[in-house]
Amino acid sequence: MEYFLKGALTMNKLMTIIISIIFIGIGIFAINSGDDIAKRCTIETKGTVLEIIEEKIDNSNESVDHKYYPVIAYDAGAIKYEEQSKNGSNPSKYRAGQEVDMYYNKENPQDFYLKGEASTGSYGYFFIIIGILALIFGVRSLILGFCF
């Protein structure tokens, strides 16, 4: 019985280490992918919100959520675009007729984001910090034999 308990405790410690490494990996991925759109979309312009499109999302618990997506009109060079934002919110952050600052991709002007909406991947730092703390705790407990 004692051997089984020692094995189970060691397995828990190893799982803590494995999960902490996964958290660190998720954090690194979030940081690296979070600012991809900000790297691609570097041309600043002004846009105007033409309309707000409502999307209804059915949940498994039979309730309905709503997300509101602005449709933006903007000029990219000599060409006018009208595109729906990929970022929705509830409640809507925008209203029809509102002027917004935005950035678009010079290579593909339909690829854009509104100022303040590009993910910086900052939540990735949270995952990394939690992962490092768990890794330190897991390695320390494995080496020194502490239980948790």
C-alpha positions in Angstrom: 0.0 0.0 0.0 2.8 2.4 0.9 4.5 1.7 -2.5 1.2 2.5 -4.3 0.9 5.8 -2.4 4.5 6.8 -3.2 3.9 6.0 -6.9 0.6 8.0 -7.0 2.3 11.0 -5.3 5.2 10.8 -7.8 2.7 10.6 -10.7 0.9 13.7 -9.3 4.2 15.6 -9.2 5.0 14.5 -12.8 1.6 15.6 -14.0 2.1 19.0 -12.3 5.3 19.4 -14.3 3.7 18.2 -17.6 0.7 20.5 -17.1 3.0 23.4 -16.2 5.0 22.9 -19.4 1.7 22.8 -21.4 0.7 26.2 -19.8 4.1 27.7 -20.7 3.6 26.5 -24.3 0.1 27.9 -24.5 1.4 31.2 -23.2 4.2 31.4 -25.7 1.8 30.5 -28.5 -0.6 33.2 -27.3 2.1 35.9 -27.2 3.4 35.0 -30.6 0.1 34.7 -32.4 -1.6 37.5 -30.6 0.0 40.3 -32.6 0.0 38.6 -36.0 -2.7 40.9 -37.3 -0.9 44.0 -35.9 2.2 42.9 -37.8 0.3 42.4 -41.0 -2.0 45.5 -40.8 0.3 48.5 -40.6 -1.5 51.2 -42.7 -3.5 53.5 -40.5 -6.7 55.0 -41.8 -10.1 56.3 -40.7 -13.3 54.3 -41.3 -17.0 54.9 -40.7 -19.4 52.4 -39.1 -22.1 51.8 -41.7 -24.2 49.3 -39.7 -24.1 46.8 -36.9 -24.8 43.2 -37.7 -26.3 41.1 -34.9 -25.4 37.4 -34.7 -27.4 35.1 -32.5 -25.4 32.2 -30.9 -27.4 29.3 -29.6 -25.9 27.8 -26.4 -26.2 24.2 -25.3 -28.2 25.3 -22.3 -31.0 26.6 -24.6 -30.1 30.3 -24.1 -29.2 32.6 -26.9 -26.2 35.0 -26.8 -25.9 38.0 -29.1 -22.7 39.4 -30.7 -22.7 42.7 -32.7 -20.2 43.2 -35.5 -19.6 46.6 -37.1 -19.5 46.9 -40.9 -16.8 49.5 -41.7 -16.4 51.7 -44.8 -12.9 52.8 -45.5 -10.5 53.9 -48.2 -7.4 51.9 -49.0 -5.5 53.9 -51.5 -8.0 54.8 -54.3 -10.3 51.9 -53.5 -13.3 52.0 -51.2 -14.1 49.0 -49.0 -17.0 47.9 -46.9 -16.1 45.1 -44.6 -17.5 43.4 -41.5 -15.2 43.3 -38.6 -14.2 39.8 -37.4 -14.4 41.1 -33.8 -17.9 41.2 -32.3 -18.9 42.3 -28.9 -21.9 42.4 -26.6 -22.9 45.1 -26.0 -21.8 46.7 -29.3 -18.8 49.0 -28.9 -19.9 51.0 -32.0 -22.9 52.8 -33.5 -23.8 53.5 -37.1 -22.1 56.7 -38.3 -19.3 56.5 -35.8 -15.8 57.3 -37.1 -13.2 54.8 -36.1 -9.4 54.5 -36.3 -8.2 51.3 -38.0 -5.3 49.5 -39.6 -5.3 47.5 -42.8 -2.9 45.2 -44.6 -1.2 46.9 -47.6 -1.1 43.6 -49.4 -4.7 42.7 -48.7 -6.8 45.7 -47.7 -9.7 43.5 -46.7 -7.6 42.3 -43.8 -8.0 44.9 -41.1 -8.6 45.6 -37.4 -10.0 48.5 -35.5 -7.7 50.4 -33.2 -7.8 48.8 -29.7 -9.1 45.5 -30.9 -5.8 43.7 -31.9 -5.0 41.0 -29.4 -1.6 41.6 -27.9 -1.5 38.1 -26.5 -1.2 39.6 -23.0 -3.1 36.8 -21.5 -0.2 34.6 -22.7 1.9 36.1 -19.9 -0.7 34.9 -17.4 -0.3 31.3 -18.7 3.5 31.6 -18.6 3.6 32.9 -15.0 1.2 30.2 -13.8 3.2 27.6 -15.7 6.5 28.7 -14.3 5.2 28.7 -10.7 3.7 25.3 -11.2 6.9 24.0 -12.7 9.0 25.3 -9.8 6.6 23.8 -7.3 6.4 20.5 -9.2 10.2 20.1 -9.6 10.9 21.2 -6.1 8.4 18.7 -4.7 9.7 15.9 -6.9 13.3 16.5 -5.8 12.7 17.3 -2.1 9.8 14.9 -1.7 7.2 17.5 -0.6 3.6 16.5 -0.9 0.8 18.7 -2.1 
